[in-house]
Amino acid sequence: MLFSFISFLENEKRASSHTVLAYRRDLETFLDFLQTAFGIAQAEDAGHSEIRAWMVDLIEEGHSAATVNRKMATLRSFYKFLLKSEVISRDPTFKIQSLKKGRQLPSFVPEKEMGDLLDEANFEAGFEGQRDRMILEILYLSGMRLSELIGLQWKEIDLAQSQLKVLGKGKKYRIIPISPRLQKNIISYQKVFKETFSLVDGNDYFIVKLNKEAAYPMMIYRIVRKYLEIFVQTTKKSPHLMRHTFATHLLNKGADLNAVKDLLGHASLAATQVYTHNSIEKLKAVYEQAHPKA
């Protein structure tokens, strides 16, 4: 049934390749545990006690509460699928409770450090240097995800309307406005792109390698980390940090929460509200510093 479930995720749920891979790995690990610990070959033969035992085993291996909860979420989705398919008559994950975890606030880059990075970093004049600048600029000024940047094509950038279209989670498109600064830098990057590859075809990927093939995740990670290490103090240095920074800076400047939700492509406000905690911490600091009776 694993194959049928994966097919369901890909074709009906239209889950991303990363989500499908994560589900597959979780379920394969669970099946290995069932076979090794209980001699059970099929997931549909497992009950509450076997699932609970795997949960305990994961904890003892040192996995975080967040990781364990994610793996349990995979099992819940899988057994819900089996139940709907009438492979099982009752859901063995029904009474499995999620682990409690401390709420972690997203890391972000302070405005001054972000400004120093974009204004003072030494980007080479050639294609690779200007591409690296573009990666940092567009991640911070649009808040798009890593996967969205990798999949972005030139035809999805509308300079006349000062907007771009990205394909997000659930294969849904959303529109992101292009700021004057970003527009100026896209035009400069477009010129270097044309000089390097003779022309810019609408179907070309926006961020590419020197052979004009699409970029890949680790390449973007290395580029972002290279520059963040020079200017940024925070320990986390990843493309997603730029997205956190985008959201936090907007909210710190008074942006509407619903507007930020739409810009980020979140399905619900709950996912966006985590960024308000950073803003509240800033408000507390301002209050304590400025109020005479604080």
BELDALIN-V720088 format. One record per residue. N is the residue number from 0. SS is DSSP state (alpha for helix, beta for strand, coil for the rest). Layout:
n->(N:N)
ss->(SS:SS)
This chain:
n->(0:1:2:3:4:5:6:7:8:9:10:11:12:13:14:15:16:17:18:19:20:21:22:23:24:25:26:27:28:29:30:31:32:33:34:35:36:37:38:39:40:41:42:43:44:45:46:47:48:49:50:51:52:53:54:55:56:57:58:59:60:61:62:63:64:65:66:67:68:69:70:71:72:73:74:75:76:77:78:79:80:81:82:83:84:85:86:87:88:89:90:91:92:93:94:95:96:97:98:99:100:101:102:103:104:105:106:107:108:109:110:111:112:113:114:115:116:117:118:119:120:121:122:123:124:125:126:127:128:129:130:131:132:133:134:135:136:137:138:139:140:141:142:143:144:145:146:147:148:149:150:151:152:153:154:155:156:157:158:159:160:161:162:163:164:165:166:167:168:169:170:171:172:173:174:175:176:177:178:179:180:181:182:183:184:185:186:187:188:189:190:191:192:193:194:195:196:197:198:199:200:201:202:203:204:205:206:207:208:209:210:211:212:213:214:215:216:217:218:219:220:221:222:223:224:225:226:227:228:229:230:231:232:233:234:235:236:237:238:239:240:241:242:243:244:245:246:247:248:249:250:251:252:253:254:255:256:257:258:259:260:261:262:263:264:265:266:267:268:269:270:271:272:273:274:275:276:277:278:279:280:281:282:283:284:285:286:287:288:289:290:291:292:293)
ss->(coil:alpha:alpha:alpha:alpha:alpha:alpha:alpha:alpha:alpha:alpha:coil:coil:coil:coil:coil:alpha:alpha:alpha:alpha:alpha:alpha:alpha:alpha:alpha:alpha:alpha:alpha:alpha:alpha:alpha:alpha:alpha:alpha:alpha:alpha:alpha:alpha:coil:coil:coil:coil:alpha:alpha:alpha:coil:coil:alpha:alpha:alpha:alpha:alpha:alpha:alpha:alpha:alpha:alpha:alpha:alpha:alpha:coil:coil:coil:coil:alpha:alpha:alpha:alpha:alpha:alpha:alpha:alpha:alpha:alpha:alpha:alpha:alpha:alpha:alpha:alpha:alpha:alpha:alpha:alpha:coil:coil:coil:coil:coil:coil:coil:coil:coil:coil:coil:coil:coil:coil:coil:coil:coil:coil:coil:coil:coil:coil:coil:coil:coil:coil:alpha:alpha:alpha:alpha:alpha:alpha:alpha:alpha:alpha:alpha:coil:coil:coil:coil:coil:coil:alpha:alpha:alpha:alpha:alpha:alpha:alpha:alpha:alpha:alpha:alpha:alpha:alpha:alpha:alpha:alpha:coil:coil:coil:alpha:alpha:alpha:alpha:alpha:alpha:coil:beta:alpha:alpha:alpha:beta:beta:coil:coil:coil:coil:beta:beta:beta:beta:beta:coil:alpha:alpha:alpha:coil:beta:beta:beta:beta:beta:coil:coil:alpha:alpha:alpha:alpha:alpha:alpha:alpha:alpha:alpha:alpha:alpha:alpha:alpha:alpha:alpha:alpha:alpha:alpha:coil:coil:coil:coil:coil:coil:coil:beta:coil:coil:beta:coil:coil:coil:coil:coil:beta:coil:coil:alpha:alpha:alpha:alpha:alpha:alpha:alpha:alpha:alpha:alpha:alpha:alpha:alpha:alpha:alpha:coil:coil:coil:coil:coil:coil:coil:alpha:alpha:alpha:alpha:alpha:alpha:alpha:alpha:alpha:alpha:alpha:alpha:alpha:alpha:coil:coil:coil:coil:alpha:alpha:alpha:alpha:alpha:alpha:alpha:alpha:coil:coil:coil:coil:alpha:alpha:alpha:alpha:alpha:coil:coil:alpha:alpha:alpha:alpha:alpha:alpha:alpha:alpha:alpha:alpha:alpha:alpha:alpha:alpha:alpha:coil:coil:coil:coil)
